């Protein structure tokens, strides 16, 4: 596999403070504009600040998925809120911080520590986070879901039997 890749992105000005993003590699386009916090900014459209924050957030997710697969971590869901902070520092606007709040649902309580390690490993390996000078903070939330417990109660089975069957852990 090559060690260098290019990702072409084009922007074309449309009107006011609004443009259209596209890529010859992709089939969709979308509008981008100055955020409403600035003069002539446009509410309701993606801004460079949103895209910056989204790049870090989506990179965390895709890196997490690869690390979780390689670590054989079973999970039910992954969702992450991200908040990018724009500040003026020494007369220049900078994205100084991105706060990530991943919420991971796992199936087995004994995987909690492993899940936390996988999330930290994913954040450390995220190529976008590693490419920016903004401080990246991660506040992890992990919950255990018992999706199969209602099946056990429906058939009057002891707690955990359905989960053991699901995971192939039934005693001989």
MOGIJO-V411687 format. One record per residue. N is the residue number from 0. OMEGA is omega in whole degrees, -180 to 180 (NA if undefined). D_CENTER is the distance of its C-alpha to the mean C-alpha in Angstrom with 2 decimals. Layout:
n->N omega->OMEGA d_center->D_CENTER
n->N omega->OMEGA d_center->D_CENTER
//
This chain:
n->0 omega->178 d_center->25.16
n->1 omega->179 d_center->25.35
n->2 omega->177 d_center->23.87
n->3 omega->179 d_center->23.42
n->4 omega->175 d_center->21.70
n->5 omega->180 d_center->21.95
n->6 omega->-177 d_center->19.75
n->7 omega->177 d_center->22.21
n->8 omega->180 d_center->21.28
n->9 omega->172 d_center->24.10
n->10 omega->180 d_center->24.61
n->11 omega->178 d_center->27.80
n->12 omega->-180 d_center->29.22
n->13 omega->179 d_center->30.26
n->14 omega->177 d_center->31.77
n->15 omega->178 d_center->31.72
n->16 omega->-174 d_center->28.46
n->17 omega->176 d_center->26.53
n->18 omega->179 d_center->25.70
n->19 omega->177 d_center->24.11
n->20 omega->177 d_center->21.46
n->21 omega->175 d_center->22.01
n->22 omega->176 d_center->21.93
n->23 omega->179 d_center->24.62
n->24 omega->-173 d_center->22.03
n->25 omega->-178 d_center->20.52
n->26 omega->-178 d_center->22.31
n->27 omega->174 d_center->20.78
n->28 omega->172 d_center->21.32
n->29 omega->-178 d_center->20.31
n->30 omega->177 d_center->21.86
n->31 omega->-176 d_center->20.87
n->32 omega->171 d_center->22.97
n->33 omega->-180 d_center->23.80
n->34 omega->-175 d_center->22.14
n->35 omega->179 d_center->24.71
n->36 omega->-180 d_center->24.99
n->37 omega->180 d_center->27.06
n->38 omega->180 d_center->30.44
n->39 omega->177 d_center->30.43
n->40 omega->-173 d_center->26.67
n->41 omega->178 d_center->25.58
n->42 omega->174 d_center->23.65
n->43 omega->179 d_center->21.48
n->44 omega->176 d_center->20.30
n->45 omega->178 d_center->17.28
n->46 omega->175 d_center->18.28
n->47 omega->180 d_center->17.67
n->48 omega->175 d_center->16.14
n->49 omega->-178 d_center->13.57
n->50 omega->177 d_center->12.93
n->51 omega->-180 d_center->12.73
n->52 omega->180 d_center->10.09
n->53 omega->180 d_center->8.14
n->54 omega->179 d_center->8.84
n->55 omega->-178 d_center->7.44
n->56 omega->-179 d_center->4.05
n->57 omega->177 d_center->4.36
n->58 omega->177 d_center->6.27
n->59 omega->-178 d_center->4.57
n->60 omega->-176 d_center->3.56
n->61 omega->177 d_center->7.04
n->62 omega->177 d_center->8.56
n->63 omega->-178 d_center->7.93
n->64 omega->179 d_center->9.53
n->65 omega->-179 d_center->12.30
n->66 omega->179 d_center->13.01
n->67 omega->178 d_center->13.13
n->68 omega->180 d_center->15.44
n->69 omega->179 d_center->17.53
n->70 omega->-178 d_center->17.84
n->71 omega->176 d_center->18.76
n->72 omega->176 d_center->16.55
n->73 omega->177 d_center->17.01
n->74 omega->-178 d_center->14.54
n->75 omega->-179 d_center->14.89
n->76 omega->175 d_center->11.52
n->77 omega->177 d_center->7.84
n->78 omega->-178 d_center->6.48
n->79 omega->171 d_center->4.81
n->80 omega->178 d_center->7.30
n->81 omega->-178 d_center->7.84
n->82 omega->178 d_center->11.48
n->83 omega->-179 d_center->13.19
n->84 omega->177 d_center->16.81
n->85 omega->180 d_center->19.54
n->86 omega->174 d_center->22.84
n->87 omega->-179 d_center->26.18
n->88 omega->180 d_center->27.20
n->89 omega->176 d_center->30.68
n->90 omega->179 d_center->31.07
n->91 omega->174 d_center->27.85
n->92 omega->179 d_center->24.60
n->93 omega->167 d_center->21.61
n->94 omega->-172 d_center->17.93
n->95 omega->-174 d_center->18.68
n->96 omega->170 d_center->15.61
n->97 omega->178 d_center->11.91
n->98 omega->179 d_center->11.09
n->99 omega->179 d_center->7.76
n->100 omega->179 d_center->8.49
n->101 omega->176 d_center->6.75
n->102 omega->-175 d_center->9.34
n->103 omega->174 d_center->10.51
n->104 omega->179 d_center->13.78
n->105 omega->-175 d_center->16.10
n->106 omega->-174 d_center->19.58
n->107 omega->-179 d_center->21.64
n->108 omega->-179 d_center->22.16
n->109 omega->177 d_center->23.33
n->110 omega->-176 d_center->19.87
n->111 omega->-179 d_center->18.49
n->112 omega->178 d_center->19.28
n->113 omega->-180 d_center->18.01
n->114 omega->179 d_center->14.61
n->115 omega->178 d_center->14.44
n->116 omega->180 d_center->15.68
n->117 omega->178 d_center->13.19
n->118 omega->179 d_center->10.23
n->119 omega->178 d_center->12.46
n->120 omega->179 d_center->13.41
n->121 omega->179 d_center->9.99
n->122 omega->-179 d_center->9.61
n->123 omega->-178 d_center->13.24
n->124 omega->-177 d_center->13.00
n->125 omega->-174 d_center->10.26
n->126 omega->178 d_center->12.81
n->127 omega->176 d_center->11.65
n->128 omega->-180 d_center->11.62
n->129 omega->-176 d_center->14.87
n->130 omega->-177 d_center->16.27
n->131 omega->179 d_center->16.29
n->132 omega->177 d_center->18.61
n->133 omega->174 d_center->16.60
n->134 omega->178 d_center->16.15
n->135 omega->-179 d_center->12.64
n->136 omega->180 d_center->12.80
n->137 omega->175 d_center->10.75
n->138 omega->-172 d_center->12.18
n->139 omega->172 d_center->11.55
n->140 omega->180 d_center->12.88
n->141 omega->174 d_center->14.14
n->142 omega->-179 d_center->16.63
n->143 omega->178 d_center->19.03
n->144 omega->178 d_center->19.93
n->145 omega->-177 d_center->23.42
n->146 omega->-172 d_center->23.30
n->147 omega->-179 d_center->26.61
n->148 omega->178 d_center->28.68
n->149 omega->177 d_center->30.14
n->150 omega->180 d_center->31.56
n->151 omega->-178 d_center->33.29
n->152 omega->178 d_center->34.86
n->153 omega->-178 d_center->35.95
n->154 omega->180 d_center->37.94
n->155 omega->178 d_center->38.96
n->156 omega->177 d_center->37.29
n->157 omega->179 d_center->36.72
n->158 omega->177 d_center->33.31
n->159 omega->-177 d_center->31.01
n->160 omega->-179 d_center->33.15
n->161 omega->178 d_center->30.90
n->162 omega->179 d_center->27.84
n->163 omega->179 d_center->30.06
n->164 omega->-179 d_center->31.14
n->165 omega->-177 d_center->27.63
n->166 omega->178 d_center->26.71
n->167 omega->-176 d_center->30.16
n->168 omega->-177 d_center->31.37
n->169 omega->177 d_center->34.60
n->170 omega->179 d_center->37.67
n->171 omega->NA d_center->40.48
//
